[in-house]
Amino acid sequence: MKRLLALALALFLSGCGAPAPAQPPAPAAADVIAAYEEAAQADHATARGDQLYLYDKGVAAAQVDPDHWKVTLTFWADSWEWERPDAAIGYSTAVLDYERTQDGWKFTSFCPSDGLDLDADTIFHFTYDLPTFDATDFGSWSALQLALYLLHTDGALTEGASDDLFFRFLESPAAVLHALSLLPPAWQETVSRLLAGAAWCWHPDGGFETVLEATVPADDREQKAADALRAAYAAAQEANPSEPAPAGAEFALIVPGEKRVLTLGPQEGAFPWGYDLEGTLTYSGSADTYGAVYEMDCGDIQVSYFVSPDDGTEYLYKLSTALPYDRSEGYFSTARGLYCGYSEEALRRIYIPAKKLETFQSDRYDACYIYEPGGDAFCRHIAFYLKDGLVASIELEDLLDACMPDS
């Protein structure tokens, strides 16, 4: 019996002494990402170029436990370059499992390198034209949707959407900051610049900086987004060091075919002040202390100015146009990009401080909105006249020593 026990003990001890199979070392995040990239490159049938909508891709890895990593793939879509004026913009994600197995670390689920899901609810389909802009209820959009839309806007579309995003930031700064944190660096920079520009140039007293400093980022990505927004705001301030927007900059019409704007106030030289304008004199007279007054009909635009009796300077005090929108022929637009043909809703969105004259009566127009910021703008204002829900005429005027009534 003793011999049998000794033999059994010897066999047991010999088994315990056998070396255990070597376990693969736990990888670092960079190793996990590299493992995915290697696996994706080996999948030749799904190369990046097979997905036309794919703009870029991001890969991030997070450890769940010593034997398990989660790999999150973010696929960014942007079809603007080949689908304009339409575009599908946004992103989809896929989460993969990278686990320790008996054969080493392996992906137990996989997604190809062009695995963009165009049906994801975070991919939006935009149309960049005036009718769609006018018919869109931007207030129903998410902060992410607004941010993505701004990537390919211009003119008044940019003004309207960036203003909407500005007010959304004041209402829900955490939501906007989170949306910015989701964007790839180039997109984040573009949207931050437009948002910060709207905040500084159009709403310098709107509380943007105070709200930004009071908003606590939820994670490192949001911290980077907040830093980008601060940098963009500082850049906007540096580009406009004396004041957010010169008082007269708002009261101007952009002249079709020219890179300059025709602004209320003193002009250089004599009419047409270097612009390609020809007109018929419709009125001339005297304006007491202001000197000789002239009104000119230039077809698509009407101008009124007086000549100072002191030094002969010509002062443009009134501009008006009813030229309908026509991209091929050109059009006059305000400094914020609004022109005849915009809807009442778009007008109220782009010129948020504008007030509707409740007592307005006219045989020609249905309604009138007045934009008169006061302050350094003094008695300058813009009147928007509407017909059938659309802006039919735009009139800019400097009343010099009076202001428009509230009603």
Secondary structure, DSSP 8 states (H G I E B T S, - for coil): -HHHHHHHHHHHHHHHTS----------HHHHHHHHHHHHHH-GGG-GGG-TTEEEEEEEEEEEETTEEEEEEEEEEE-HHHHTTEEEEEEEEEEEEEEEETTEEEESS---TT---TT-TTEEEEE-SHHHHHH--GGGS-HHHHHHHGGG--HHHHHHHHHHHHHHHHH-HHHHHHHHHTS-HHHHHHHHHHHHHIIIII-TTS-HHHHHHH---SSHHHHHHHHHHHHHHHHHHHHS-S-SS-TTTTSEEE-TT-SSEEESEE-SSSTTTTSS---EEEEEEE-GGG-EEEEEE-SS-EEEEEE-TTT--EEEEEEEE-----TTT---EETTS--TT-BHHHHHHHSTT-EE-TT---SS-SEEEEE---GGGTTEEEEEEEETTEEEEEEEEE-SS------
